[in-house]
Amino acid sequence: GPTDFHNSIKAHVMATPDAVYRITTLGEAAVRNDCSAIQRLLSGRADPNDHGHRDARRRYTKAMKKTDFETKREAAQAMDDARERLTADLELAKDPGQFFDLQGVSGDDLGLCSPLWLAAHYGHAKCVDLLLNAKANPAWEDDDGTTALHECARWWGHEDITQQLIDGGAPIDAIDGQGETALMCAAAGGYTATVRVLLCAGADATLRTSSTRFGCGYGTAMEIAESELK
């Protein structure tokens, strides 16, 4: 039952240090569109900007390559603190079996992306609203420089979430690792409604991409749309 499942996850987390970086309960709830779980976690101590404690993991990995004992000790303490935070979040999730499934979602996604980014990617507008109200950072970006706004525009459109993110302070003209803005992404995908939302919010249509993946070369959003939607 849920209690046994809960205990088995706790045991796994405590026994496997790396597990804390592959799983974040708030991110899992965001992926599964479980708003009640998000509310429960946020009302406790869950950090809306937690993305699997990636920075602590990197620090630990880097420290283990050095010989300085104090550096290793501090990095190990950071790992322990991260593990304790996750265990506390598990305690807040009264019935984790509803949304906490090691096999349900990519560990890489959960370990590297913020809950808001994940909620936006999967099109869960109410989850996005809850997280933004909890001061989740709409400007957060993954290792490729992709913000939640890029993710909405590139893959699914999600004009409603695009508006939510803009209202929440997302940087409209942020450029990702591929050299593209959210407007370029939406234009390339043919998401007309999302393009309209971005333009109405002041997105710069004169910017040119530095990406070489489009047929138009280093084009503007309109030139990208013309080349990609023939």
Salt bridges, closest charged atoms under 4 A:
ASP18 OD1 - ARG57 NE 3.31
GLU28 OE2 - ARG32 NE 2.85
ASP50 OD2 - HIS53 NE2 3.33
GLU70 OE2 - ARG73 NH2 2.69
GLU74 OE1 - ARG59 NH2 3.57
ASP80 OD1 - ARG83 NH2 2.39
ASP89 OD1 - ARG45 NH1 3.60
GLU91 OE2 - LYS10 NZ 2.70
ASP101 OD2 - ARG32 NH2 3.86
ASP108 OD1 - ARG22 NH1 3.53
ASP143 OD1 - ARG54 NH1 2.67
ASP143 OD1 - ARG58 NH2 2.80
GLU151 OE2 - HIS121 ND1 2.68
ASP176 OD2 - ARG154 NH2 2.48
GLU180 OE1 - ARG154 NH2 2.95
GLU180 OE2 - ARG213 NE 2.61
GLU223 OE1 - ARG208 NH1 2.83
